[in-house]
Amino acid sequence: MESIAEKKSYQVNDRGYYGTFGGAFIPEMLYPNVEELRENYLQVINDPSFQKEYSDLLRDYVGRPTPLYRANRLSEKYKTNIFLKREDLCHTGAHKVNNTIGQILMAQRLGKKRIVAETGAGQHGVATATVCALMNLECTVYMGEIDIERQAPNVARMKMLGAEVRPATSGSRTLKDATNEAMRHWINNPVDTHYIIGSVVGPHPYPDMVARFQSVISEEIRAQLNAHTGKQTPNYVIACVGGGSNAAGSFYHFLDDEDVKLVAVEAAGLGLTSGHSAATTALGKPGVLHGSRTILMQTEDGQVTEPFSISAGLDYPGIGPQHAWLYASGRGTFLSATDDEAVQAAFELTRLEGIIPALESSHALAVLGRLGASENETVVLTLSGRGDKDMGTYMKYID
Ligand SMILES: *Cc1c(COP(=O)(O)O)cnc(C)c1O
């Protein structure tokens, strides 16, 4: 009996909470949309025809299973056994498409004809525009006016894929303003539109739904690790955390294996005390962000503070509610890496293994030397994305 209670304790409960975090703090106008999703999402996901279509697309379109690669030279350097889960080899170059494929199928099952999304750096916008092209659904992506200027290649990708990119011109003209505009759009088009959120954030049921779609990562890790080592569980699972979706997917099937250490790595930016950071658990406090109670970076009087990281995907002032609970309950270990440490780790992986990682993933790589993992232990690190998109940044470090 006790083990059943424990099993459930890191997953969402039927009221939408992980411990004291989660819930659905939404304007009344959004209630019908979120409620429709909440009432239907589990039934849709568990439907065999959904499962088949989802897994067929993951195999044939995304390219799953992604390899679990034993990084020999990296292992030698850190004197332990390091396996890389290669989400960088997914179609579009990162894990985000696991979620957008799941959500577009969900939208179709709910009879929706249009998709709305918001994007910061444009990566979630591209993953969303990709699946909208695939399924021939109309796609509107809100993006801050400033971000549109900063992220021209991703804007071009979204447009080429057929999406309409609408600038958010209010406030700081960045991600949070794009989120507000996307919410407003959804409120105004409740019947035929589905809102695709890009991480394990937002009101219940989004964090749980997105975690389920990303959980394929840890499902594959268990089987692949068993094939490599004869054991399904490693000693450590490491992933970077922006909102937390690649980490949530990497942790999902290990949550109840308490001997597996779950290590989440946040972006420290220029340093924890520099005032330019995105290390949410180190600097934040509980509060409500984007529809859920979680941990977020805020001022004394509760205003959300502007995050900073060299990597666009980690530049977020909060974390998903499940991660807030993993942190508060002690189940997860939360570390951070600075911009410089991440860039250094990216070059190290590139030179040792011939793999250029995304800047986001490089934050996870940066803590390898701090784990204290021994020669007999096994470390699985999720490489969330490839580094092509970050070459502009990396080039500044090449002389
Ligand atoms: C978006 C992104 C992230 C951060 O998002 P999570 O939801 O925390 O996974 C990490 N890595 C890459 C490559 C990304 O594109």
Ligand as a Chemical Component Dictionary entry (heavy atoms), coordinates in Angstrom:
data_LIG
# 
_chem_comp.id                   LIG 
_chem_comp.type                 NON-POLYMER 
_chem_comp.pdbx_formal_charge   0 
_chem_comp.three_letter_code    LIG 
# 
loop_
_chem_comp_atom.comp_id 
_chem_comp_atom.atom_id 
_chem_comp_atom.alt_atom_id 
_chem_comp_atom.type_symbol 
_chem_comp_atom.charge 
_chem_comp_atom.model_Cartn_x 
_chem_comp_atom.model_Cartn_y 
_chem_comp_atom.model_Cartn_z 
_chem_comp_atom.pdbx_ordinal 
LIG C1 C1 C 0 13.649 24.734 -25.552 1  
LIG C2 C2 C 0 14.862 23.952 -25.270 2  
LIG C3 C3 C 0 15.243 23.613 -23.953 3  
LIG C4 C4 C 0 14.503 24.080 -22.735 4  
LIG O1 O1 O 0 13.185 23.641 -22.632 5  
LIG P1 P1 P 0 12.743 22.544 -21.565 6  
LIG O2 O2 O 0 11.257 22.628 -21.606 7  
LIG O3 O3 O 0 13.309 22.921 -20.249 8  
LIG O4 O4 O 0 13.253 21.237 -22.039 9  
LIG C5 C5 C 0 16.373 22.835 -23.774 10 
LIG N1 N1 N 0 17.117 22.421 -24.818 11 
LIG C6 C6 C 0 16.799 22.734 -26.089 12 
LIG C7 C7 C 0 17.671 22.250 -27.199 13 
LIG C8 C8 C 0 15.654 23.500 -26.360 14 
LIG O5 O5 O 0 15.352 23.800 -27.626 15 
# 
loop_
_chem_comp_bond.comp_id 
_chem_comp_bond.atom_id_1 
_chem_comp_bond.atom_id_2 
_chem_comp_bond.value_order 
_chem_comp_bond.pdbx_ordinal 
LIG C1 C2 SING 1  
LIG C2 C3 SING 2  
LIG C2 C8 DOUB 3  
LIG C3 C4 SING 4  
LIG C3 C5 DOUB 5  
LIG C4 O1 SING 6  
LIG O1 P1 SING 7  
LIG P1 O2 DOUB 8  
LIG P1 O3 SING 9  
LIG P1 O4 SING 10 
LIG C5 N1 SING 11 
LIG N1 C6 DOUB 12 
LIG C6 C7 SING 13 
LIG C6 C8 SING 14 
LIG C8 O5 SING 15 
# 
